Amino acid sequence: MSADLLQALRAAVGPAQVLTHEDPAADLSAWENDWRKRAQGRALAVVRPGSTAEVAAVVRACAQAGAAIVPQGGNTGLVVGSVPDDSGTQVVLSLTRMNAVRAIDGANLTMTVEAGCVLQSLQDAAENAGFLFPLSLAAEGSCTIGGNLATNAGGTQVVRYGNARELCLGLEVVTAQGEVWHGLTGLRKDNTGYDLRDLFIGSEGTLGVITAATLKLYPLPAAQLTAWAAVPTLDAAVALLGLAHQHLGAGLTGFEVMGQFALGLVDKHFPALRVPLWADSPYCVLLENSDSESEEHARGQFERLLETAFEQGLVSDAVVAESLSQARGLWHIRESIPLAQAEEGLNIKHDISIPVSRIPAFCAETDALLQREIPGVRLVNFGHLGDGNLHYNVQAPADGDAKKFLNEQETRVNTLVFDAVARYDGSISAEHGVGSLKAAHLPHYKDPVALGLMRAIKQALDPHHLMNPGRVLTHP
């Protein structure tokens, strides 16, 4: 069966685009290893189609053979959602060769791109045409737009522009049966039935394979300013966010919060970055103001905002970037927190969302709970306060064995954190997805009616459970 399938795959995409372990010169590790090193699989083959028609042919061949398909973009996910298992029977479907920008429609403010486009390349193409594509995240140099849409990625500008879902108007999708849904509409209004686009976005490759998308574009801002502020408490950070909404309106495109320990790790492991204001403040906030008028207008808005914040005791100190390079430097500090945490050792990651108003109480309760239950545990708390998304990570005690801590405490820590999230009406996955890491947790924290509807959709669209099995939903 495997030999027949491999022959069909080679006929579909060409022998050079089917990589197997049979070839001693082929190294499949880049496709088989999870980015966080949490899992290592073994694929029957890695297949690299170059067109939607080839993707459809690959899916039909796999469906006929009963072989599971694992769609993969840049393989930068954080929940083990895009690598094969270790059975040696699954086919990795890599979309990276499908990286064309098919069209930019300036009057309609849209661009149509293939799923394998690297996010940063897509941003550059939009900017070169005089527009902004605002999706922005730390992995943008290697992640692909197909993966961004499949996981409904978030990033640093969700407070203004929304998640990937809000930035997409249409999709092209290959179904589990190998049919092609041609849904690349650039329409903003289309009330002709169920919204299939929103069904496939965020489905993590479990319902079909996204091969192309039509995305929203925006005018480039006339000015973009960044400020870094020290705040005494999380309550003050939430109050500052409300003040920023009042003063900046739609110009508020970024609002990040970073705990003192998180910034201390950056200072420890990357001292050349020169983290400002962190040593004397429990939290720091990073704000971005994108202005449609001028830099002078944007700076005036920032100055009035910070002056009011100082008067109200919400900010103890602040700096406003004087140049684009300074702004990039401040954002680089924020984006270096996960790297610094990795340098510190293995850790337990949580990507959670909580109503913004309840974040201070959640952190106070959960911080105390974890420190009481596991003495010495260190909390790396940072994230997108503007949209209620925290990366609430747990580091081993300073003098402990990090690997042993992860093995012995991960299940317990996850339960403590996820139960707290549920008490505060939050979600155990804000922007990273469910993947296989959280699939077993979902039945405990997802509304049972919603879970039943999800299973019914999966059964209807992928009755043989060949599309990215074991991700999002455990097999019934």
C-alpha atoms as one frame of an Amber mdcrd trajectory, in Angstrom:
protein
   0.000   0.000   0.000   2.823   2.410   0.897   4.651   1.670  -2.369   1.490
   2.317  -4.392   0.838   5.563  -2.508   4.384   6.813  -2.990   4.113   6.071
  -6.706   0.853   8.053  -6.871   2.388  10.958  -4.965   5.388  11.079  -7.292
   3.043  11.082 -10.258   1.109  13.965  -8.723   3.971  16.344  -7.903   7.077
  14.900  -9.522   9.652  12.540  -7.955  11.901  15.380  -6.770   9.123  16.775
  -4.564   8.477  13.548  -2.636  11.070  13.049   0.104  11.310   9.729   1.927
  13.645   7.938   4.295  14.387   5.500   1.484  16.697   8.131   0.038  19.857
   8.228   2.209  20.571  11.768   1.013  17.184  13.076   2.207  17.018  14.721
   5.631  13.406  14.977   6.800  14.180  16.323  10.273  13.060  19.887   9.446
   9.537  18.582   8.775   9.433  15.875  11.460  10.645  17.851  14.498   8.426
  20.202  16.433   9.805  23.748  16.701   9.804  23.595  20.528  11.434  20.149
  20.494   8.368  18.720  22.233   7.854  15.978  19.653   9.731  14.125  16.937
   7.820  12.086  14.377   8.568   9.935  11.388   6.754  10.574   8.112   6.046
   8.138   5.319   6.911  11.013   2.993   7.197  14.781   2.810   5.335  16.007
  -0.264   5.883  19.512  -1.653   3.191  20.448  -4.185   3.605  23.551  -6.317
  -0.022  24.298  -7.159  -3.557  23.896  -5.861  -4.188  21.205  -8.474  -1.204
  19.254  -7.142  -2.449  19.620  -3.551  -5.818  18.220  -4.640  -4.138  15.310
  -6.397  -2.075  14.524  -3.288  -5.143  14.602  -1.041  -7.074  12.319  -3.409
  -4.198   9.839  -3.472  -3.947   9.799   0.310  -7.718   9.467   0.691  -7.754
   6.487  -1.654  -4.926   4.847   0.307  -6.396   5.731   3.707  -3.242   7.654
   4.661  -3.396  10.531   7.117  -2.243  13.976   5.975  -0.407  16.519   8.130
  -0.508  19.972   6.470   2.520  22.111   7.284   3.601  25.686   6.630   6.662
  27.137   8.340   6.433  24.593  11.202   6.698  27.368  13.802   3.629  26.348
  15.837   3.755  26.027  19.607   1.204  23.263  20.299   2.610  20.318  18.293
   0.071  20.701  15.538   2.055  20.280  12.325   4.448  17.344  12.663   3.684
  13.666  11.975   3.410  11.002  14.635   6.089   8.333  14.921   4.179   5.627
  13.005   5.908   6.254   9.676   2.518   6.158   7.929   1.512   9.837   7.755
   2.193  12.158   4.819   3.472  15.643   5.559   2.001  18.086   3.045   4.381
  21.050   2.915   2.919  24.194   1.325   6.144  26.224   1.204   6.564  26.015
  -2.583   3.194  27.719  -3.035   4.442  31.219  -2.201   3.116  33.508  -4.931
   1.348  36.821  -4.461  -1.369  36.303  -7.030  -2.892  39.779  -7.055  -3.069
  43.127  -5.258  -6.269  45.131  -5.724  -5.594  48.637  -4.470  -9.108  49.953
  -5.010 -10.603  47.003  -3.118  -7.822  47.083  -0.491  -7.093  43.368  -0.872
  -4.268  41.042  -1.794  -4.587  37.412  -2.861  -1.698  35.178  -1.838  -0.798
  31.500  -1.722  -0.616  29.644   1.573   3.157  29.193   1.532   3.917  32.930
   1.531   6.164  33.806   4.464   4.393  36.440   6.548   7.250  38.951   6.381
   7.464  38.623   2.594   3.740  39.237   2.392   4.086  42.338   4.607   6.896
  43.608   2.352   4.853  43.021  -0.814   1.978  45.009   0.664   4.283  47.846
   1.741   5.980  47.981  -1.671   2.522  48.493  -3.169   1.843  51.319  -0.691
  -0.295  49.384   1.791  -0.172  47.806   5.225  -0.899  44.176   6.063  -0.977
  44.408   9.850  -0.617  40.815  11.065   2.668  40.804  12.988   4.257  38.221
  15.286   7.695  37.119  16.406   7.953  34.230  13.913   7.011  36.396  10.898
  10.349  35.735   9.218   9.574  32.018   8.870   5.873  31.352   9.517   3.520
  31.197   6.531   0.132  32.796   5.974  -1.551  29.396   5.507  -0.422  28.365
   8.969  -1.373  31.776  10.374  -4.908  31.320   9.073  -5.136  27.649  10.036
  -4.348  28.590  13.646  -6.079  31.998  13.588  -2.817  33.628  14.680  -2.850
  36.804  16.739   0.285  38.853  17.384   0.989  42.374  18.494  -1.620  44.420
  16.601  -4.798  42.506  17.436  -5.975  45.385  19.635  -6.559  47.429  16.460
  -6.869  44.995  13.546  -7.990  41.702  15.091  -6.704  38.158  14.660  -5.960
  36.529  11.304  -9.656  35.704  10.993 -10.562  39.406  10.877  -7.961  40.041
   8.178  -9.221  37.414   5.718 -12.049  37.881   3.217 -11.841  34.674   1.215
 -10.141  31.289   0.971  -9.203  28.611  -1.494  -9.358  25.211   0.214  -8.760
  21.602  -0.798 -11.273  19.420   1.030 -10.631  16.032   2.616 -12.032  14.449
  -0.558  -9.581  16.310  -2.803 -12.106  18.807  -4.165 -11.260  22.510  -4.460
 -13.468  25.177  -2.904 -12.889  28.368  -4.897 -13.789  30.984  -2.295 -11.253
  33.731  -3.005 -13.809  36.506  -2.915 -12.764  40.003  -1.965 -16.290  40.850
  -0.848 -16.930  42.410   2.522 -20.637  41.589   2.324 -21.939  38.186   1.215
 -24.963  36.808   3.063 -25.541  33.691   0.985 -25.404  31.019   3.646 -22.961
  29.547   6.131 -19.580  31.265   6.405 -17.248  28.514   5.254 -14.269  30.841
   5.486 -14.613  31.131   9.254 -15.059  27.363   9.473 -11.657  26.609   7.968
  -9.808  29.488   9.675  -8.655  28.211  13.065  -9.380  24.563  12.223  -5.637
  23.713  12.263  -5.761  21.618   9.096  -8.311  19.182  10.525 -11.056  19.975
   7.992  -9.164  20.802   4.796  -5.999  22.370   3.385  -5.896  26.152   2.915
  -4.058  26.813  -0.355  -4.663  30.556  -0.876  -6.371  33.532   0.741  -7.674
  36.996  -0.062  -6.601  39.371   2.699  -7.497  42.881   3.803  -5.059  45.733
   3.244  -4.940  49.114   4.979  -3.373  52.487   4.126   0.151  52.897   5.424
   0.208  55.105   8.550   1.783  58.533   8.203   3.640  57.972  11.470   4.188
  55.173  13.942   5.495  55.917  17.422   6.420  53.573  20.252   6.527  54.296
  23.979   7.798  52.235  26.906   6.277  52.941  30.313   6.888  51.590  33.816
   3.693  50.886  35.745   3.360  50.009  39.440   0.661  47.308  39.148  -1.377
  45.329  36.668  -4.395  47.394  37.737  -2.472  50.489  36.650  -1.652  48.821
  33.323  -5.350  48.106  32.702  -6.235  51.697  33.613  -3.496  52.958  31.265
  -4.988  50.827  28.491  -8.366  52.521  29.000  -6.685  55.913  28.930  -4.841
  54.974  25.722  -8.112  54.036  24.069  -9.525  57.449  25.003  -6.517  59.453
  23.808  -5.450  57.453  20.744  -8.666  55.831  19.535  -8.042  53.671  16.473
  -4.404  54.823  16.524  -3.669  52.421  19.382  -2.210  49.483  17.465  -0.168
  47.797  20.186  -0.355  47.436  23.956   1.957  44.856  25.527   2.587  44.159
  29.212   5.783  42.561  30.539   6.459  41.398  34.089   9.658  42.274  35.901
  10.977  38.698  35.984  10.335  38.265  32.252  12.313  41.414  31.462  14.969
  40.372  33.960  15.572  37.229  31.899  16.133  39.367  28.797  18.545  41.581
  30.740  20.363  38.498  32.056  20.724  36.579  28.793  20.837  39.455  26.285
  22.474  42.355  28.159  23.326  44.150  24.905  19.607  44.924  24.441  19.686
  47.311  27.444  16.191  46.810  28.815  14.840  50.157  30.091  13.113  50.851
  33.430  12.612  47.201  34.395  14.697  46.970  37.574  12.563  49.345  39.644
   9.100  48.476  38.379   6.892  45.369  38.710   5.625  45.789  35.142   6.448
  47.644  31.958   4.102  48.434  29.096   4.911  48.855  25.404   2.498  51.062
  23.451   2.299  51.764  19.728   0.461  54.703  18.155  -0.142  54.601  14.386
  -1.248  58.001  13.143  -2.858  58.919   9.848  -1.824  62.603  10.045   1.819
  63.172  10.997   4.574  62.300  13.447   4.037  65.654  15.165   0.375  64.819
  15.732   1.210  61.334  16.981   3.878  62.633  19.379   1.473  65.231  20.727
  -1.108  62.510  21.413   1.490  60.395  23.216   2.676  63.321  25.320  -0.867
  64.178  26.443  -1.582  60.522  27.212   1.567  60.079  29.295   1.090  63.424
  31.076  -2.377  62.347  32.173  -1.079  58.918  33.169   1.649  60.483  35.328
  -0.916  62.750  37.001  -3.117  59.757  37.817  -0.215  57.712  39.194  -0.520
  55.054  36.496   3.015  55.529  35.155   6.203  56.100  37.158   8.553  56.659
  34.202   8.393  56.457  30.414  10.406  56.867  27.233   9.178  57.591  23.713
  11.310  56.224  20.864  12.997  59.043  18.951  13.662  57.017  15.817  12.535
  53.948  13.941  15.633  52.074  15.098  14.850  52.875  18.736  11.279  51.691
  18.259  12.488  48.455  16.693  14.890  48.038  19.603  12.046  48.284  22.122
   9.951  45.771  20.200  12.978  43.487  19.920  13.213  43.421  23.721   9.575
  42.350  23.953  10.046  39.670  21.292  13.188  38.358  23.018  11.351  37.249
  26.166  10.584  33.723  24.823  14.203  33.356  23.664  15.510  34.480  27.053
  13.174  32.064  28.775  14.495  29.244  26.605  18.047  30.231  27.585  17.008
  30.018  31.240  15.808  26.438  30.727  12.782  24.285  30.001   9.471  25.832
  30.991   5.723  25.263  30.930   3.985  27.598  28.485   0.406  28.855  28.612
  -1.306  30.953  25.963  -4.471  32.107  27.684  -7.071  34.836  27.333  -8.967
  36.508  30.155 -11.385  39.455  30.052  -9.064  42.469  30.351 -10.886  43.798
  33.414 -10.245  40.532  35.300  -6.568  40.027  34.447  -5.167  41.679  37.621
  -7.313  39.497  39.894  -6.524  36.367  37.869  -2.775  36.964  38.104  -2.872
  37.772  41.818  -4.834  34.596  42.609  -2.969  32.261  40.263   0.495  33.618
  41.126  -0.186  32.985  44.818  -1.670  29.539  44.111   1.315  28.334  42.084
   3.874  29.715  44.520   2.054  28.066  47.424   1.714  24.705  45.672   5.224
  24.649  44.178   7.609  26.696  46.350  10.247  28.568  44.386   8.421  28.437
  41.064   9.069  31.486  38.855   6.384  33.148  36.731   7.164  34.627  33.317
   4.094  36.742  32.635   3.875  38.883  29.498   1.689  39.376  26.463  -0.968
  41.281  24.618  -2.842  43.068  27.392  -4.710  45.134  24.799  -6.724  42.088
  23.738  -6.607  40.098  26.976  -4.026  37.516  25.855  -1.317  36.554  28.348
   1.649  34.241  27.869   1.563  32.983  31.430   4.590  30.741  31.603   6.001
  28.795  34.523   9.747  28.414  35.037  11.359  25.851  37.323  12.809  27.008
  40.659  16.204  28.630  40.207  18.139  25.815  41.878  16.041  22.965  40.454
  16.389  20.497  37.613  14.336  22.060  34.798  13.842  18.796  32.898  12.730
  16.978  36.031  10.418  19.875  36.876   8.795  19.689  33.454   8.316  15.920
  33.629   6.949  15.898  37.164   4.959  19.123  37.340   3.587  19.948  33.876
   0.265  18.121  34.281  -0.289  19.600  37.738   0.660  23.126  36.669  -1.571
  22.950  33.593  -4.522  21.851  35.703  -3.990  24.637  38.247  -3.673  27.288
  35.519  -6.482  26.010  33.290  -8.879  25.659  36.227  -8.105  29.258  37.194
  -8.681  30.380  33.591 -12.083  28.683  33.655 -12.998  30.411  36.929 -12.286
  33.749  35.267 -14.316  32.944  32.126 -11.234  32.726  29.930  -9.836  30.411
  27.252  -6.956  27.943  27.526  -5.813  28.890  24.013  -5.814  32.492  22.865
  -3.715  32.535  19.693  -1.514  29.426  19.494  -4.275  26.904  18.832  -5.021
  23.518  20.389  -2.804  21.175  18.385  -2.105  17.884  20.114  -0.776  19.427
  23.340  -4.187  20.717  24.436  -6.538  18.331  22.625  -7.060  16.159  25.705
  -7.773  19.250  27.822 -10.470  20.602  25.528 -13.333  18.365  26.756 -12.754
  19.629  30.306 -12.934  23.331  29.418 -15.061  23.585  26.266 -18.832  23.849
  26.397 -20.153  20.306  25.719 -22.683  21.519  23.173 -19.941  23.399  21.297
 -17.741  20.312  21.433 -20.547  18.177  20.020 -21.082  20.591  17.155 -17.355
  20.560  16.416 -17.328  16.764  16.293 -20.326  16.783  13.949 -18.566  19.201
  11.597 -15.411  17.076  11.646 -17.408  13.933  10.899 -19.244  15.619   8.031
 -16.167  17.082   6.338 -13.559  14.438   7.195 -15.466  11.214   7.951 -12.359
   9.022   7.754 -10.337  11.295  10.094  -7.409  11.618   7.707  -6.862  15.377
   8.036  -4.291  16.132  10.757  -5.634  13.460  13.123  -5.248  13.923  16.870
  -5.238  17.700  16.600  -7.939  19.913  18.176 -10.309  16.958  18.700  -9.292
  13.612  20.100 -10.672  10.724  18.059 -14.141   9.760  19.311
